[in-house]
Each structure stands twice: as structure tokens, then as C-alpha cells.
Amino acid sequence: MQKIWICGANGRVGRKLTGLLRSEPVELLLTDVDSVDITVSGDVMEYAGMNRPHFIINCAGLTDLARCQREPELAFKVNALGARNLSVAARMGKARLVQFSTDDVFDGDSREPYTEFDTPGPQTIYGKSKLAGENFVREFCSRHIIIRSSWIFGAGSPYLGQILRMAEQGQVIHAAADQYAAPTGAEELAEKTVELMYHGEDGLYHVTGQGSCSRYEFAREAVRLSGTGAPVMQARGGDDDLNALRPSYSVLDNMMLRISGIALLPDWKVMLEAYMEQWRRRRQDTGMAGMDWRQGR
Ligand SMILES: NC(=O)c1ccc[n+]([C@@H]2O[C@H](COP(=O)([O-])OP(=O)(O)OC[C@H]3O[C@@H](n4cnc5c(N)ncnc54)[C@H](OP(=O)(O)O)[C@@H]3O)[C@@H](O)[C@H]2O)c1
């Protein structure tokens, strides 16, 4: 039976992958920072040596952009050194490594979607440390898949979660109308990850929802699907605390999937609709459905 080690298993993507792989005939090894800190090389080697996984999936990371700016050494320690440790462990144990990365590796100056063949130029510490992690993976582990994704929603995403909380409370939602990317459903991303692993794919893949939108368009669509009727206003990126540091344009073209003949993910609106359907059902179960925010006050 194949053994799959998921590092950062308590994170958003880690939890989705765990949920998906639980129904597969595989043995899952689940760790997070409290059990195996990926920045401690000795611990990583020991765990990998004892358990001999066939796959290592690195979902661990320091993903808080503002914290990465404040604590650059920690960002490089987790996002770069951690990836290096796992790459070395994977190479030594002949395991395949799956590394998650981000659209933040690009500078955001383009107005054309970035392909896997475009040159990165990260502007933030988060983006720089994630690119350094990618480079370590390429350097130390030849059997790897690097998956860059963007605006992952549906797995406890703080951004969508905040929008929906504010919508339920009838607050005015301000969202950047000048930041563009391709939102990606966590469930669909997890499924595509497993497909790439099982098909023995190698190398770098952009995996995102098709189409693109601004944060404002995303928030407006999410609120429309929530049925709450909360107001959504356009803001500039710099006005939106959570996202002021992000590139203004980071749409990823999924060229490698396309030229490899692998099916693309659906349009982001289709994935958001599927997620919001589940959200409405959960809300119905808790007796909040059909409640316009104006009635809820
Ligand atoms: N979410 C997105 O929109 C998005 C977009 C593009 C790419 N990605 C990439 O996808 C991957 C997963 O993202 P995510 O959103 O699932 O992140 P997340 O929710 O922040 O999860 C990261 C997990 O890693 C753990 N961790 C932190 N430091 C660690 C260490 N030293 N050793 C072991 N585990 C550690 C965290 O634990 P604590 O919470 O206790 O720190 C957390 O459980 C990351 O590589 C990220 O760059 C995410």
C-alpha cells in the first residue's frame, strides 16, 4: 500500500487533501508543526527514515503575508529551508515530493496570464521565500511536482470567510477592484493534485480556476450567491488591509496542464457556485437560511 506523508496537514490545503485521500486505499501519515517541524532537518530525516513514505506532500508554510514581511527570516526558514529539508528527505528515501507554491512568485506587472515558462519576479517576502522553496525542490529532489495556485477558497479561506461573515452581519464589504487573479476551489485543487500524483506527472504546473476576476468581482459574486443582499463596494488594493501587499495582476495560465493533455479545472464561478451551495445548505441546517441581513438585525 502506498504511504503518503502530508506535512502541514492541519492547514487549509492539508485538510482538504487529507479528507480526499482518506477514502483512497493508501496509508496516510499526517503531521503538522507540533509533530514534525519541517525547519528541523534532523526531525524531518528521522521521520522520513522511520516511515519511508512513497509521496511527501508539503502543505506546510508560513502563508500570512504580513507576518512574512515582519519576520523575513522565519518566512525563509519555513517556506524555503523547510522545503529543502523535505526535498533532501524525499531524495534519500526515493519518495516523490509535491510542493505547493503561489502566484505571488510573479511581479504583477503583466496584463497577460503568466505561464510556467515566464520568469518569476516576486515583490514580497512571502513570494520570495516561496520561490526559494521551489528552487530548493528543483535542486535537491528530481522527482517532484510543484503546483502553483492562487486565491484558494473553500477550505476555511480567511478571505472568503471574512466576506461571508460580513455579509451575514450586513456590513459593507470593501474589496480591491485593481487586484486580479484566478480563484481556485480547494476541493478541485486537491482532486487535481491527486490526479497529477497518480498519473506520475513531473515538474511545474499552474493549477487554478479558469477565467479571472478582481477581488471586488469575487466578493460581489460570493455575496450574490450567499443571498444575503449585503452591499459590496469597490476599493483600491492599498485600502484593503489584508491584500495591500499582493501583486495587482497574478492570473496563472495553466499551460502545462493544457499541453500535457490534462483536463483543466472548471471556471472559478462554477467552483464558487458549488462551494456556496454547500455553504447555503450548512446555513439552512443551522436555521439561518433565507434570512436577509436586514431581517437579522
Ligand atoms: N491559501 C491560498 O490561497 C494559497 C494560494 C496559493 C498557494 N498556496 C500554498 O498552498 C500551501 C498550503 O496553503 P494553506 O492555505 O493550506 O496554508 P495554511 O492554512 O497556512 O497551512 C499551513 C500549515 O503549515 C503549518 N506549519 C507552519 N510552520 C510549519 C513548520 N515549521 N513545520 C510544519 N508545519 C508548519 C501551519 O501550522 P500553524 O497554523 O500552526 O502555523 C499550518 O497548519 C502553501 O504552500 C501556500 O503557499 C496557498
The ligand as an SDF file (V2000), in Angstrom:
LIG
                    3D

 48 52  0  0  0  0  0  0  0  0999 V2000
   -4.3910   29.5930    0.6090 N   0  0  0  0  0  0  0  0  0  0  0  0
   -4.1280   30.1210   -0.5880 C   0  0  0  0  0  0  0  0  0  0  0  0
   -4.8970   30.9360   -1.1450 O   0  0  0  0  0  0  0  0  0  0  0  0
   -2.8860   29.6800   -1.3340 C   0  0  0  0  0  0  0  0  0  0  0  0
   -2.6890   30.1900   -2.6310 C   0  0  0  0  0  0  0  0  0  0  0  0
   -1.5700   29.7670   -3.3480 C   0  0  0  0  0  0  0  0  0  0  0  0
   -0.6830   28.8630   -2.7890 C   0  0  0  0  0  0  0  0  0  0  0  0
   -0.8820   28.3990   -1.5200 N   0  0  0  0  0  0  0  0  0  0  0  0
    0.1170   27.4790   -0.9750 C   0  0  0  0  0  0  0  0  0  0  0  0
   -0.5330   26.2730   -0.5720 O   0  0  0  0  0  0  0  0  0  0  0  0
    0.1400   25.7190    0.5660 C   0  0  0  0  0  0  0  0  0  0  0  0
   -0.8570   25.4660    1.6850 C   0  0  0  0  0  0  0  0  0  0  0  0
   -1.5130   26.7040    1.9600 O   0  0  0  0  0  0  0  0  0  0  0  0
   -2.6420   26.7980    3.0660 P   0  0  0  0  0  0  0  0  0  0  0  0
   -3.5270   27.9240    2.6770 O   0  0  0  0  0  0  0  0  0  0  0  0
   -3.2240   25.4490    3.3230 O   0  0  0  0  0  0  0  0  0  0  0  0
   -1.7470   27.2560    4.3150 O   0  0  0  0  0  0  0  0  0  0  0  0
   -2.1380   27.2610    5.8740 P   0  0  0  0  0  0  0  0  0  0  0  0
   -3.5990   27.0830    6.0330 O   0  0  0  0  0  0  0  0  0  0  0  0
   -1.4730   28.4510    6.4420 O   0  0  0  0  0  0  0  0  0  0  0  0
   -1.4540   25.9260    6.4250 O   0  0  0  0  0  0  0  0  0  0  0  0
   -0.0740   25.7970    6.6190 C   0  0  0  0  0  0  0  0  0  0  0  0
    0.1540   24.7620    7.6830 C   0  0  0  0  0  0  0  0  0  0  0  0
    1.5650   24.6200    7.8720 O   0  0  0  0  0  0  0  0  0  0  0  0
    1.8150   24.5960    9.2670 C   0  0  0  0  0  0  0  0  0  0  0  0
    3.1970   24.9800    9.5480 N   0  0  0  0  0  0  0  0  0  0  0  0
    3.7080   26.2230    9.7340 C   0  0  0  0  0  0  0  0  0  0  0  0
    5.0180   26.1470   10.0160 N   0  0  0  0  0  0  0  0  0  0  0  0
    5.3470   24.8360    9.9990 C   0  0  0  0  0  0  0  0  0  0  0  0
    6.5420   24.1310   10.2450 C   0  0  0  0  0  0  0  0  0  0  0  0
    7.6780   24.7640   10.5480 N   0  0  0  0  0  0  0  0  0  0  0  0
    6.5330   22.7740   10.1770 N   0  0  0  0  0  0  0  0  0  0  0  0
    5.3880   22.1190    9.8660 C   0  0  0  0  0  0  0  0  0  0  0  0
    4.2180   22.7330    9.6360 N   0  0  0  0  0  0  0  0  0  0  0  0
    4.1850   24.0810    9.6920 C   0  0  0  0  0  0  0  0  0  0  0  0
    0.8170   25.5860    9.8220 C   0  0  0  0  0  0  0  0  0  0  0  0
    0.6900   25.4330   11.2160 O   0  0  0  0  0  0  0  0  0  0  0  0
    0.2700   26.7370   12.0900 P   0  0  0  0  0  0  0  0  0  0  0  0
   -1.0360   27.2000   11.5360 O   0  0  0  0  0  0  0  0  0  0  0  0
    0.2240   26.2090   13.4820 O   0  0  0  0  0  0  0  0  0  0  0  0
    1.3730   27.7480   11.8490 O   0  0  0  0  0  0  0  0  0  0  0  0
   -0.4290   25.1840    9.0550 C   0  0  0  0  0  0  0  0  0  0  0  0
   -1.0910   24.0960    9.6600 O   0  0  0  0  0  0  0  0  0  0  0  0
    1.2420   26.7320    0.9490 C   0  0  0  0  0  0  0  0  0  0  0  0
    2.4350   26.2910    0.3530 O   0  0  0  0  0  0  0  0  0  0  0  0
    0.8040   28.0240    0.2740 C   0  0  0  0  0  0  0  0  0  0  0  0
    1.9130   28.8180   -0.0580 O   0  0  0  0  0  0  0  0  0  0  0  0
   -1.9620   28.7870   -0.7800 C   0  0  0  0  0  0  0  0  0  0  0  0
  1  2  1  0
  2  3  2  0
  2  4  1  0
  4  5  1  0
  4 48  2  0
  5  6  2  0
  6  7  1  0
  7  8  2  0
  8  9  1  0
  8 48  1  0
  9 10  1  0
  9 46  1  0
 10 11  1  0
 11 12  1  0
 11 44  1  0
 12 13  1  0
 13 14  1  0
 14 15  2  0
 14 16  1  0
 14 17  1  0
 17 18  1  0
 18 19  2  0
 18 20  1  0
 18 21  1  0
 21 22  1  0
 22 23  1  0
 23 24  1  0
 23 42  1  0
 24 25  1  0
 25 26  1  0
 25 36  1  0
 26 27  1  0
 26 35  1  0
 27 28  2  0
 28 29  1  0
 29 30  1  0
 29 35  2  0
 30 31  1  0
 30 32  2  0
 32 33  1  0
 33 34  2  0
 34 35  1  0
 36 37  1  0
 36 42  1  0
 37 38  1  0
 38 39  2  0
 38 40  1  0
 38 41  1  0
 42 43  1  0
 44 45  1  0
 44 46  1  0
 46 47  1  0
M  CHG  2   8   1  16  -1
M  END
$$$$
